Amino acid sequence: MKMFRWLRVKWLIKKLGHRKRYVRFTAVEELGELGDARAVEALIRTLEDECDDVRSAAADALGKLGDARAVEPLIKALGDCQRGGRRAVVNALSMLGDARAVEPLINALGDVNINVRQAAADTLGKLGDVSALEPLTRALVDKETRVREAAVSSLGELGDSSAVNPLIEALGDINATVREEAAKALGKLGDVRALEPLIRILVDKKTRVREAAVSSLGELGDSSAVNPLIEALGNTDVTVCKAALFSLGKLDDDRAVKQLIAMLGDRNCPVRRTVAESLGKTGDIRVVEPLIKALGYLDNDIRKAAAKALGELGDVRAVEPLIKALGDLDDEIREVAADSLKTLGENNWSELIKGNVDDFIRLGESGDSRAVKPLIKALGTGDFFIRREVVVALCKFGDDRAVKPLIKALGDSDTTVRKEAAKALGNLGDDRAVRPLIKTMGDKDTTVRKEAANALGKLGNNLAIEPLISQLYDEQDEIRMAAAQALKELNPTDAVSQLILRLSNPSGFDRIKTAEALHVLGERKWLQLIHGDDDDFANLCNWGDPRAVSPLMSVISRTGKGCLDVRKRIAKLMVSFVRRFSSTELIATKWRRLHELIARPHTDSHEDKGSSSDCVYHNDKHVDRGIGLSFPEEPPTANPQTKDF
C-alpha cells in the first residue's frame, strides 16, 4: 500500500511539469490531499508556476502539508507583488503558524491588493504575536471595510489591553460590521474601560451591533452592566434580548438572578428557553427550584434547557426531578436529563437512555426503583406505543406507586394498554385494584376482560366472586375459562355454593347456564341433572347431594304466583331427600327452616280478595304460602336410612 502511494506521488510530481495548466492544477490539489512530505520540494518549485491558480493551489497544498521547509519560499512568494496568488500564500503561512512570517505579514498590510491586506490582518491575529499590535491599529483606518474588520477582530485575538482604546474608537466606525467586530473584540479583552462605550452603543441602529455589545458586557463581568442589560431585555429584537439574558446569567448579581427567575415563570415571556439556559450559568443555588419547576412546563425547548441548566449547576436537589424527566415524551429531553444526571454523579442513566422508544424498556429492566417515577410520567403521554411499553415495564418493579396510574390506564383508549394494565395490577397484588378490575370485566374487548378476570383471581379478594360468577355466563369460552380459573384461585367453595343456589332459577335456560358454569368449575355432575325442564328439581332431589337442599328450599319458599301441586311434589321428594342426609351438618342447620316451609299449613291469598285454603287465584297478585305436609320439628336421632318420619 505504501509503495502504491509513493508511486502515485511520483506520478503526480511528474505531472507538475505538464504543459497543460489544468493538469498541473489537478496534480497540485491531489498532492495537497495526499499529505505526503516527499512532495514538498516539488510544490515549492511550483510556487514559480506561470499561472496564478496553479501557484495558489501550490501554496494551499504546502499549508496543508505543514512542513516548515515551505515557510521561507512562501515568504519569498508573498514579497513578489508582480504575481497573483499572494492571498493563498498568506493563508498557507497562517496554517503553518511560523513566527518568521510575522514581519512579512505586517508588510503585507500595505499591499495594493485588498484581499492580501485582509488575509494578512486576519492571519496576524491567529499567529498571536503582539508585535503586530501597532500595525493592526494603523490598519483600522484602511479605506476598505474588510481590512478594518479583519484588523479589529485580530486585535481582539491578540488579547493585549493596549488595543482597548483603538477598539473603542472603532465602535464609531461608519460600517456596522466593523462596529460589531470591535464590540466583540472588547468583550474578549475583558477590560472595564470598555464598559461605558459598550453601554452607549446599545442604542445602535443595527441589531447585530447591539447584540455584540450586550454579549460583551456579560464578558466584562462588571455589575454596573446589570441595569443596562435588564433594560435591553425589553428590546424588540429577540436576538438582542437573548444575548442580554446570557450576559445577565454570567454576572454574579442579585438583581440579575431575580430578574431571570421572574422571567422564567412568566408564561408570556417569548424567550423562556434562553432564560433557563442563562440561569444555568449563574451558579446561584436560588435558581435550582425554579428550574426544577420548569421541567414540567409544556414547551419542549424550555424543559430541555432546564434539564441542561440543572446539570450545569451541580446541585443534588436536581437528581430526583431529573430522574422523573427521563419519562419525558421528547427523546432529546430524556437524553439531556441523562447527561445532566451523569454530571451529578448518576452515571447509570446515560447507559439506559438513548433517545428512542426502547428507553422505557431499559428503564423497566434497570432494577432501580427510582425508574418508577419516570415510567409513571410516561404513562400519561399521547403515544400509545410508549404507553404499552411503560405498562409492561411498571409490572417488573412491583411498586405500589404504580397502582393508581395503572388503574387509570384501565380506561385507556388503546386495547393493549388496558390489557397490560390489568395484567400488571394482578401482579402487583394491591386490593385498591379490585373494584376497578371488576368494572373492567365489562370491557368491550375479550382480551381485556380475560386479563381482568385473571388479575382478580391473583388478588384473592372475595368481592370479586359474584362478578366472576357472572362471567361464567359469558358467550366467549376463554372468558368463562378465565373466570373459572380465577374463582378456583379465589374461593372455589363459595363460588360453587352460590352457583348451586342459582339452580333454583325459574328460567330453565338460566339453570342450564348455571350447570355449565359449575361444569367449568369442575362440578360436572350438575350438567347431567339440569335440562331446563320441570324435572330439574326432581332430579336434584333424587341425585343425593346434600348441597342441593339450598336451591330446593328456595323453590318451595317462593311466594307470589305459583303452582301448589308443583311445590307439593318437590316438597314430598325433599322429605325423602333430607331424611337420607339428616345427620349431615348442612341439613341439620337448615332443619327448622325446612320444617317451617313444609309443615306449615297452606294458605292462599290475594291482595284484593283475602285468604283461602285453595289455590283459586292465579294472577300477578296471587300469593300462596305453606304446603301442609308432615315433617318432624327435630332431626331424627336414629339411623337416617331406616328412620321413618
C-alpha positions as CSV (number, residue, x, y, z in Angstrom):
1,M,0.0,0.0,0.0
2,K,2.8,2.4,0.9
3,M,4.6,1.5,-2.3
4,F,1.5,2.3,-4.3
5,R,1.1,5.6,-2.5
6,W,4.7,6.6,-3.3
7,L,4.2,5.6,-6.9
8,R,1.1,7.8,-7.0
9,V,3.1,10.8,-5.5
10,K,5.9,10.3,-8.0
11,W,3.4,10.2,-10.9
12,L,1.7,13.4,-9.7
13,I,5.1,15.2,-9.2
14,K,5.9,14.4,-12.8
15,K,2.5,15.9,-13.9
16,L,3.6,19.2,-12.3
17,G,5.7,19.8,-15.4
18,H,2.8,19.1,-17.8
19,R,2.3,21.7,-20.5
20,K,-1.5,21.9,-19.8
21,R,-2.5,24.2,-16.9
22,Y,-5.5,22.2,-15.7
23,V,-3.3,19.0,-15.5
24,R,-0.8,20.8,-13.3
25,F,-3.6,22.3,-11.2
26,T,-5.2,18.9,-10.6
27,A,-1.9,17.3,-9.7
28,V,-1.1,20.1,-7.1
29,E,-4.5,19.7,-5.5
30,E,-4.2,15.9,-5.2
31,L,-0.7,16.2,-3.7
32,G,-2.1,18.5,-1.0
33,E,-4.8,16.0,-0.2
34,L,-2.4,13.0,-0.1
35,G,-0.3,14.8,2.6
36,D,3.0,13.2,1.6
37,A,6.0,15.2,2.7
38,R,8.0,13.9,-0.2
39,A,6.0,16.3,-2.4
40,V,7.2,19.4,-0.5
41,E,10.2,20.3,-2.7
42,A,8.2,19.8,-5.9
43,L,5.4,22.0,-4.6
44,I,7.9,24.7,-3.6
45,R,9.1,24.8,-7.1
46,T,5.5,25.1,-8.3
47,L,5.3,28.4,-6.5
48,E,7.1,29.8,-9.6
49,D,4.5,28.4,-12.0
50,E,3.4,30.9,-14.7
51,C,-0.3,30.5,-13.8
52,D,-1.8,32.3,-10.8
53,D,-4.3,29.5,-9.9
54,V,-1.6,26.8,-10.0
55,R,0.6,28.9,-7.7
56,S,-2.4,29.5,-5.4
57,A,-3.1,25.7,-5.3
58,A,0.6,25.0,-4.6
59,A,0.6,27.5,-1.6
60,D,-2.6,25.9,-0.3
61,A,-1.1,22.4,-0.6
62,L,2.0,23.5,1.3
63,G,-0.1,24.9,4.0
64,K,-1.9,21.6,4.4
65,L,1.3,19.6,4.4
66,G,2.5,21.8,7.4
67,D,6.2,21.4,6.6
68,A,8.5,24.1,7.9
69,R,10.6,23.9,4.8
70,A,7.9,25.8,3.0
71,V,8.0,28.9,5.2
72,E,10.8,30.8,3.5
73,P,9.7,30.0,0.0
74,L,6.2,31.2,0.9
75,I,7.6,34.4,2.4
76,K,9.5,35.0,-0.8
77,A,6.4,34.4,-2.9
78,L,4.5,36.9,-0.7
79,G,7.0,39.6,-1.5
80,D,6.6,39.3,-5.2
81,C,4.0,41.9,-5.8
82,Q,4.0,41.3,-9.5
83,R,2.4,37.9,-9.2
84,G,-1.1,36.8,-8.2
85,G,-1.8,34.1,-5.6
86,R,-0.4,36.1,-2.7
87,R,-3.7,35.7,-0.7
88,A,-3.3,31.9,-0.9
89,V,0.3,32.4,0.3
90,V,-0.9,34.3,3.3
91,N,-3.4,31.6,4.1
92,A,-0.7,29.0,3.8
93,L,1.5,30.9,6.3
94,S,-1.5,31.1,8.6
95,M,-1.8,27.3,8.5
96,L,1.9,26.8,9.2
97,G,1.9,29.2,12.2
98,D,5.6,30.0,12.0
99,A,6.7,33.2,13.7
100,R,9.1,34.0,10.8
101,A,6.0,35.0,8.9
102,V,5.0,37.9,11.2
103,E,7.2,40.6,9.7
104,P,6.4,39.7,6.1
105,L,2.7,39.7,7.0
106,I,3.0,43.1,8.7
107,N,4.5,44.4,5.5
108,A,1.6,42.8,3.6
109,L,-0.8,45.1,5.4
110,G,0.4,47.7,2.9
111,D,-0.2,45.5,-0.1
112,V,-2.0,47.1,-3.0
113,N,-4.4,44.1,-3.2
114,I,-7.3,44.3,-0.7
115,N,-7.6,40.5,-0.5
116,V,-3.9,40.3,0.6
117,R,-4.3,43.0,3.2
118,Q,-7.4,41.4,4.6
119,A,-5.8,37.9,4.7
120,A,-2.7,39.4,6.4
121,A,-4.7,41.2,9.0
122,D,-6.7,38.1,9.8
123,T,-3.5,35.9,9.9
124,L,-1.6,38.2,12.3
125,G,-4.4,37.7,14.9
126,K,-4.1,33.9,14.6
127,L,-0.3,34.0,15.0
128,G,-0.8,35.9,18.3
129,D,2.4,38.0,18.1
130,V,2.0,41.3,19.9
131,S,4.5,43.0,17.6
132,A,1.6,43.1,15.2
133,L,-0.4,45.4,17.6
134,E,0.7,48.7,16.2
135,P,0.5,47.7,12.5
136,L,-3.0,46.3,13.1
137,T,-4.0,49.5,14.9
138,R,-2.9,51.5,11.9
139,A,-4.9,49.2,9.7
140,L,-8.1,50.4,11.5
141,V,-8.1,53.4,9.2
142,D,-7.7,51.4,6.0
143,K,-10.2,52.6,3.4
144,E,-11.5,49.1,2.8
145,T,-14.1,47.8,5.2
146,R,-13.0,44.2,5.0
147,V,-9.5,45.1,6.1
148,R,-10.7,47.2,9.0
149,E,-13.0,44.3,10.0
150,A,-10.1,41.8,10.0
151,A,-7.8,44.2,11.9
152,V,-10.4,44.7,14.6
153,S,-11.0,41.0,15.0
154,S,-7.3,40.3,15.2
155,L,-6.7,42.9,17.9
156,G,-9.2,41.1,20.0
157,E,-7.4,37.8,19.3
158,L,-4.1,39.2,20.5
159,G,-5.6,39.9,23.9
160,D,-3.4,42.9,24.7
161,S,-5.0,45.7,26.7
162,S,-3.2,48.3,24.6
163,A,-5.8,47.6,21.9
164,V,-8.7,48.8,24.1
165,N,-8.6,52.5,23.1
166,P,-8.2,51.9,19.4
167,L,-11.1,49.4,19.6
168,I,-13.2,51.9,21.5
169,E,-12.6,54.3,18.6
170,A,-13.6,51.6,16.2
171,L,-17.1,51.5,17.9
172,G,-17.7,54.7,16.0
173,D,-16.8,53.3,12.6
174,I,-19.1,54.1,9.7
175,N,-19.5,50.4,8.9
176,A,-21.8,48.3,11.1
177,T,-19.7,45.1,10.6
178,V,-16.6,46.9,11.9
179,R,-18.6,48.2,14.9
180,E,-19.9,44.8,15.6
181,E,-16.4,43.2,15.5
182,A,-15.0,46.0,17.7
183,A,-17.7,45.3,20.3
184,K,-16.9,41.5,20.2
185,A,-13.1,42.2,20.4
186,L,-13.6,44.4,23.5
187,G,-15.6,41.6,25.1
188,K,-12.7,39.2,24.6
189,L,-10.2,41.7,26.1
190,G,-12.4,42.0,29.2
191,D,-11.2,45.5,30.1
192,V,-13.7,47.6,32.2
193,R,-12.6,50.7,30.3
194,A,-14.9,49.4,27.5
195,L,-18.0,49.3,29.8
196,E,-19.3,52.8,29.2
197,P,-18.6,52.8,25.4
198,L,-20.4,49.4,25.1
199,I,-23.4,50.7,27.0
200,R,-23.5,53.8,24.7
201,I,-23.8,51.7,21.6
202,L,-26.8,49.7,23.0
203,V,-28.9,52.2,21.0
204,D,-27.1,51.5,17.7
205,K,-29.4,51.3,14.7
206,K,-28.1,47.8,13.7
207,T,-29.3,44.8,15.6
208,R,-26.1,42.8,15.3
209,V,-24.1,45.7,16.8
210,R,-26.5,45.9,19.8
211,E,-26.3,42.1,20.2
212,A,-22.5,42.2,20.1
213,A,-22.4,45.0,22.7
214,V,-24.8,43.2,25.0
215,S,-22.8,39.9,24.8
216,S,-19.5,41.7,25.5
217,L,-21.0,43.5,28.6
218,G,-21.5,40.0,30.0
219,E,-17.9,39.1,29.3
220,L,-16.7,42.1,31.2
221,G,-18.3,40.8,34.4
222,D,-19.0,44.2,35.9
223,S,-22.2,44.6,37.9
224,S,-22.5,48.1,36.6
225,A,-23.8,46.5,33.4
226,V,-26.8,44.9,35.2
227,N,-29.3,47.7,34.8
228,P,-28.5,48.4,31.1
229,L,-28.8,44.7,30.4
230,I,-32.1,44.5,32.2
231,E,-33.3,47.4,30.0
232,A,-32.0,45.6,27.0
233,L,-34.4,42.7,27.8
234,G,-37.2,45.0,26.5
235,N,-35.5,45.2,23.1
236,T,-37.9,44.5,20.3
237,D,-35.4,42.2,18.7
238,V,-35.4,38.7,20.1
239,T,-31.6,38.1,19.4
240,V,-30.7,41.2,21.5
241,C,-33.0,40.1,24.3
242,K,-31.4,36.6,24.3
243,A,-27.9,38.0,24.3
244,A,-28.9,40.2,27.3
245,L,-30.2,37.1,29.1
246,F,-27.0,35.2,28.6
247,S,-24.9,38.2,29.8
248,L,-27.1,38.6,32.9
249,G,-26.5,34.9,33.6
250,K,-22.8,35.4,33.7
251,L,-23.0,38.3,36.2
252,D,-22.9,37.4,39.9
253,D,-25.5,39.9,40.9
254,D,-28.8,39.5,42.9
255,R,-30.7,41.9,40.5
256,A,-29.8,39.7,37.5
257,V,-30.8,36.5,39.3
258,K,-34.1,37.8,40.5
259,Q,-34.9,39.2,37.0
260,L,-34.1,35.9,35.3
261,I,-36.2,33.9,37.9
262,A,-39.2,36.2,37.3
263,M,-38.9,35.8,33.6
264,L,-38.7,32.1,33.7
265,G,-42.1,32.0,35.5
266,D,-43.7,34.4,33.1
267,R,-45.8,32.5,30.6
268,N,-45.9,35.5,28.3
269,C,-42.2,35.7,28.0
270,P,-41.1,34.7,24.5
271,V,-37.5,33.8,25.5
272,R,-38.0,31.5,28.5
273,R,-35.8,28.8,27.0
274,T,-32.9,31.3,26.9
275,V,-33.8,32.3,30.4
276,A,-33.4,28.7,31.6
277,E,-30.1,28.4,29.7
278,S,-28.9,31.6,31.3
279,L,-29.9,30.5,34.8
280,G,-27.6,27.5,34.4
281,K,-24.7,29.9,34.0
282,T,-25.4,31.9,37.2
283,G,-24.1,29.2,39.6
284,D,-26.7,30.5,42.1
285,I,-28.5,27.9,44.2
286,R,-31.6,30.0,44.3
287,V,-32.3,29.1,40.7
288,V,-32.5,25.4,41.3
289,E,-36.1,25.2,42.4
290,P,-37.4,27.4,39.6
291,L,-35.5,25.3,37.1
292,I,-36.9,22.1,38.6
293,K,-40.4,23.6,38.2
294,A,-39.6,24.3,34.6
295,L,-39.1,20.6,33.9
296,G,-42.9,20.4,34.0
297,Y,-43.6,23.2,31.5
298,L,-45.4,22.4,28.3
299,D,-42.8,23.8,26.0
300,N,-40.2,21.2,25.0
301,D,-37.4,23.7,24.5
302,I,-37.9,25.1,28.0
303,R,-37.8,21.6,29.6
304,K,-34.7,20.7,27.7
305,A,-32.9,23.9,28.6
306,A,-34.0,23.5,32.3
307,A,-32.6,19.9,32.3
308,K,-29.3,21.0,30.9
309,A,-29.1,24.0,33.3
310,L,-29.7,21.8,36.3
311,G,-26.8,19.6,35.3
312,E,-24.5,22.7,35.0
313,L,-25.5,23.9,38.4
314,G,-24.4,20.6,40.0
315,D,-27.0,20.7,42.9
316,V,-28.0,17.3,44.1
317,R,-31.6,18.5,44.7
318,A,-32.0,18.1,40.9
319,V,-31.3,14.4,40.9
320,E,-34.9,13.1,41.6
321,P,-36.6,15.7,39.3
322,L,-34.1,14.8,36.5
323,I,-34.8,11.1,37.0
324,K,-38.5,11.9,36.7
325,A,-37.7,13.8,33.5
326,L,-36.4,10.5,32.0
327,G,-40.1,9.8,31.4
328,D,-40.5,12.8,29.1
329,L,-42.1,12.0,25.7
330,D,-39.4,14.1,23.9
331,D,-36.3,12.0,23.0
332,E,-33.9,14.9,23.3
333,I,-35.1,15.9,26.7
334,R,-34.6,12.4,28.1
335,E,-31.0,12.4,26.7
336,V,-30.2,15.8,28.2
337,A,-31.7,14.8,31.5
338,A,-29.5,11.6,31.5
339,D,-26.4,13.7,30.6
340,S,-27.1,16.1,33.5
341,L,-27.6,13.2,35.9
342,K,-24.2,11.9,34.8
343,T,-22.7,15.3,35.6
344,L,-24.3,14.9,39.1
345,G,-22.6,11.5,39.6
346,E,-25.6,9.3,38.4
347,N,-23.7,7.6,35.6
348,N,-26.1,4.6,35.0
349,W,-28.9,6.6,33.5
350,S,-26.9,7.6,30.4
351,E,-26.4,3.9,29.6
352,L,-30.2,3.4,29.7
353,I,-31.3,6.5,27.8
354,K,-30.5,6.5,24.1
355,G,-33.3,8.8,22.8
356,N,-35.6,6.1,21.4
357,V,-38.7,4.2,22.4
358,D,-36.6,1.4,23.9
359,D,-35.6,3.8,26.7
360,F,-38.7,2.8,28.6
361,I,-38.0,-0.9,28.2
362,R,-34.5,-0.4,29.5
363,L,-35.8,1.6,32.4
364,G,-38.1,-1.3,33.3
365,E,-35.2,-3.7,33.2
366,S,-32.9,-1.4,35.2
367,G,-34.0,-2.8,38.6
368,D,-33.7,0.7,40.0
369,S,-36.9,1.6,41.8
370,R,-36.3,5.3,41.1
371,A,-37.2,4.5,37.5
372,V,-40.9,4.1,38.6
373,K,-41.5,7.9,38.6
374,P,-40.3,8.5,35.0
375,L,-42.3,5.5,33.9
376,I,-45.4,6.8,35.6
377,K,-44.9,10.1,33.9
378,A,-44.5,8.5,30.5
379,L,-47.8,6.6,31.1
380,G,-49.6,9.9,30.6
381,T,-48.2,10.5,27.2
382,G,-50.1,10.7,23.9
383,D,-48.1,7.9,22.2
384,F,-50.0,4.6,22.6
385,F,-46.9,2.6,21.8
386,I,-44.9,4.2,24.6
387,R,-47.8,3.6,27.0
388,R,-47.8,-0.1,26.1
389,E,-44.1,-0.4,26.9
390,V,-44.4,1.6,30.1
391,V,-47.2,-0.6,31.5
392,V,-45.1,-3.7,30.9
393,A,-42.1,-2.0,32.4
394,L,-44.0,-0.9,35.6
395,C,-45.1,-4.5,36.1
396,K,-41.5,-5.6,36.6
397,F,-41.0,-3.4,39.7
398,G,-43.9,-4.5,42.0
399,D,-44.0,-0.9,43.3
400,D,-47.3,0.2,44.8
401,R,-46.7,3.7,43.5
402,A,-47.7,2.3,40.1
403,V,-51.2,1.2,41.3
404,K,-53.1,4.4,40.7
405,P,-51.6,5.2,37.3
406,L,-52.2,1.6,36.2
407,I,-55.8,1.8,37.4
408,K,-56.2,4.9,35.3
409,A,-54.7,3.0,32.4
410,L,-57.6,0.6,32.6
411,G,-59.6,3.3,30.9
412,D,-57.0,3.9,28.1
413,S,-58.2,4.2,24.5
414,D,-55.7,1.5,23.4
415,T,-56.8,-2.1,23.9
416,T,-53.3,-3.4,24.5
417,V,-52.6,-0.7,27.2
418,R,-55.8,-1.7,29.0
419,K,-54.9,-5.4,28.8
420,E,-51.4,-5.0,30.1
421,A,-52.6,-2.6,32.8
422,A,-55.0,-5.3,34.1
423,K,-52.2,-7.9,34.0
424,A,-49.8,-5.6,35.8
425,L,-52.4,-4.9,38.6
426,G,-52.9,-8.5,39.1
427,N,-49.2,-9.0,39.6
428,L,-48.9,-6.0,42.0
429,G,-51.4,-7.6,44.4
430,D,-52.9,-4.4,45.7
431,D,-56.6,-4.5,46.8
432,R,-57.1,-1.0,45.5
433,A,-57.3,-2.5,42.1
434,V,-60.2,-4.9,42.9
435,R,-63.2,-2.6,42.1
436,P,-61.6,-1.1,39.0
437,L,-60.8,-4.6,37.7
438,I,-64.4,-5.7,38.4
439,K,-65.5,-2.7,36.3
440,T,-63.1,-3.7,33.6
441,M,-64.7,-7.1,33.3
442,G,-67.3,-5.2,31.4
443,D,-64.8,-4.0,28.8
444,K,-65.8,-4.4,25.1
445,D,-62.6,-6.3,24.3
446,T,-62.4,-10.0,25.1
447,T,-58.7,-10.0,25.9
448,V,-59.1,-7.2,28.3
449,R,-62.0,-8.9,30.1
450,K,-59.9,-12.1,30.3
451,E,-56.9,-10.3,31.8
452,A,-59.2,-8.6,34.3
453,A,-60.6,-11.9,35.4
454,N,-57.0,-13.4,35.7
455,A,-56.0,-10.4,37.8
456,L,-58.9,-10.7,40.2
457,G,-58.0,-14.3,40.7
458,K,-54.5,-13.3,41.7
459,L,-55.7,-10.6,44.0
460,G,-57.7,-13.1,46.1
461,N,-60.4,-10.7,47.2
462,N,-63.9,-12.2,47.8
463,L,-65.5,-9.0,46.4
464,A,-64.7,-10.4,43.0
465,I,-66.6,-13.7,43.5
466,E,-70.1,-12.5,42.4
467,P,-68.7,-10.6,39.4
468,L,-66.6,-13.5,38.3
469,I,-69.6,-15.8,38.6
470,S,-71.4,-13.5,36.2
471,Q,-68.5,-14.0,33.8
472,L,-69.2,-17.7,33.8
473,Y,-72.2,-17.0,31.7
474,D,-70.2,-15.1,29.1
475,E,-70.6,-16.1,25.4
476,Q,-66.8,-16.4,25.0
477,D,-65.3,-19.7,26.1
478,E,-62.0,-18.1,27.0
479,I,-63.8,-15.6,29.3
480,R,-65.7,-18.4,31.1
481,M,-62.4,-20.4,31.5
482,A,-60.6,-17.4,32.8
483,A,-63.4,-16.6,35.3
484,A,-63.5,-20.2,36.4
485,Q,-59.7,-20.3,37.0
486,A,-59.9,-17.0,38.9
487,L,-62.7,-18.4,41.1
488,K,-60.6,-21.5,41.8
489,E,-57.8,-19.3,43.0
490,L,-60.1,-17.1,45.0
491,N,-62.6,-19.3,46.9
492,P,-64.0,-22.1,44.8
493,T,-66.2,-23.4,47.6
494,D,-68.1,-20.1,47.9
495,A,-68.4,-19.8,44.2
496,V,-69.8,-23.3,43.8
497,S,-72.2,-22.7,46.7
498,Q,-73.5,-19.5,45.0
499,L,-73.9,-21.3,41.7
500,I,-75.7,-24.2,43.2
501,L,-78.2,-21.8,44.8
502,R,-78.8,-20.3,41.4
503,L,-80.1,-23.7,40.2
504,S,-83.4,-22.6,41.7
505,N,-83.9,-20.0,38.9
506,P,-87.4,-20.2,37.4
507,S,-85.8,-19.9,33.9
508,G,-84.8,-23.3,32.5
509,F,-82.3,-21.6,30.2
510,D,-80.6,-19.8,33.2
511,R,-80.5,-23.2,35.1
512,I,-78.7,-24.8,32.1
513,K,-76.2,-21.9,32.0
514,T,-75.6,-22.3,35.8
515,A,-75.0,-26.0,35.4
516,E,-72.5,-25.2,32.6
517,A,-70.7,-22.7,34.8
518,L,-70.5,-25.4,37.6
519,H,-69.1,-27.7,34.9
520,V,-66.3,-25.2,34.2
521,L,-65.5,-25.1,37.9
522,G,-65.1,-28.9,37.9
523,E,-68.6,-29.7,39.2
524,R,-69.6,-31.8,36.2
525,K,-72.5,-33.8,37.6
526,W,-74.9,-30.8,37.7
527,L,-75.0,-30.7,34.0
528,Q,-76.3,-34.2,33.9
529,L,-79.2,-33.2,36.2
530,I,-80.3,-29.9,34.7
531,H,-82.1,-29.9,31.3
532,G,-84.1,-26.8,31.6
533,D,-87.5,-28.5,32.2
534,D,-89.8,-29.3,35.1
535,D,-87.9,-32.4,36.1
536,D,-84.8,-30.4,37.0
537,F,-85.9,-30.1,40.7
538,A,-86.9,-33.7,41.0
539,N,-83.5,-34.7,39.6
540,L,-81.9,-32.6,42.3
541,C,-83.8,-34.4,44.9
542,N,-83.1,-37.8,43.5
543,W,-79.4,-37.2,42.9
544,G,-78.5,-37.3,46.5
545,D,-76.1,-34.3,47.0
546,P,-77.0,-32.6,50.3
547,R,-75.8,-29.3,48.8
548,A,-78.9,-29.4,46.6
549,V,-81.1,-28.5,49.6
550,S,-80.4,-24.8,49.2
551,P,-81.8,-24.4,45.7
552,L,-84.7,-26.7,46.6
553,M,-85.5,-24.7,49.7
554,S,-85.5,-21.6,47.5
555,V,-88.0,-23.3,45.2
556,I,-90.5,-24.3,47.8
557,S,-90.2,-20.9,49.6
558,R,-91.3,-18.8,46.7
559,T,-94.3,-16.5,47.2
560,G,-96.4,-14.9,44.6
561,K,-97.9,-16.6,41.6
562,G,-97.1,-20.3,41.7
563,C,-98.4,-23.8,41.4
564,L,-99.2,-25.6,44.7
565,D,-99.1,-29.0,43.0
566,V,-95.5,-28.4,41.8
567,R,-94.4,-27.2,45.2
568,K,-96.1,-30.2,46.9
569,R,-94.4,-32.6,44.6
570,I,-91.0,-31.1,45.2
571,A,-91.6,-31.0,49.0
572,K,-92.6,-34.7,49.1
573,L,-89.4,-35.6,47.3
574,M,-87.5,-33.3,49.7
575,V,-88.9,-35.1,52.7
576,S,-87.2,-38.3,51.4
577,F,-84.2,-36.4,50.4
578,V,-83.5,-34.7,53.7
579,R,-84.3,-38.0,55.6
580,R,-81.3,-39.6,53.8
581,F,-79.0,-36.7,54.9
582,S,-80.4,-35.6,58.2
583,S,-77.2,-36.4,60.0
584,T,-75.2,-34.0,57.8
585,E,-74.3,-30.7,59.3
586,L,-75.7,-28.9,56.2
587,I,-79.2,-30.4,56.6
588,A,-79.2,-30.1,60.4
589,T,-78.6,-26.4,60.2
590,K,-81.5,-25.9,57.9
591,W,-83.9,-28.3,59.6
592,R,-86.0,-25.7,61.4
593,R,-86.4,-23.7,58.2
594,L,-87.4,-26.8,56.3
595,H,-90.0,-27.7,58.9
596,E,-91.4,-24.2,58.6
597,L,-91.6,-24.4,54.8
598,I,-93.0,-27.9,54.5
599,A,-95.2,-28.5,57.6
600,R,-96.8,-25.0,57.7
601,P,-100.5,-25.2,56.6
602,H,-101.1,-23.9,53.2
603,T,-102.7,-20.5,52.8
604,D,-103.7,-19.0,49.5
605,S,-104.2,-15.2,49.5
606,H,-105.0,-12.4,47.1
607,E,-104.1,-8.8,47.7
608,D,-107.6,-7.8,46.9
609,K,-109.8,-10.7,47.9
610,G,-108.2,-12.0,51.1
611,S,-107.2,-15.6,52.0
612,S,-108.4,-19.1,51.1
613,S,-107.4,-22.6,51.6
614,D,-107.5,-23.4,47.8
615,C,-105.3,-22.0,45.0
616,V,-108.0,-20.3,43.1
617,Y,-106.3,-17.0,42.2
618,H,-103.7,-17.2,39.5
619,N,-102.7,-13.7,38.6
620,D,-99.9,-11.3,39.5
621,K,-101.5,-10.5,42.9
622,H,-101.8,-14.2,43.8
623,V,-99.7,-15.3,46.9
624,D,-99.7,-18.8,48.4
625,R,-97.7,-19.9,51.4
626,G,-97.0,-23.2,53.2
627,I,-97.5,-26.7,51.9
628,G,-99.1,-28.6,54.9
629,L,-97.1,-31.9,54.7
630,S,-95.9,-33.9,57.7
631,F,-92.4,-33.0,58.7
632,P,-90.8,-33.5,62.2
633,E,-89.7,-30.5,64.2
634,E,-86.4,-32.0,65.1
635,P,-84.0,-34.1,63.0
636,P,-84.3,-37.9,63.7
637,T,-81.7,-39.3,66.1
638,A,-81.7,-42.8,64.7
639,N,-80.1,-44.1,61.6
640,P,-81.3,-41.8,58.8
641,Q,-81.5,-44.6,56.4
642,T,-84.1,-46.6,58.5
643,K,-85.9,-43.9,60.4
644,D,-89.4,-43.3,59.2
645,F,-91.0,-39.8,59.5
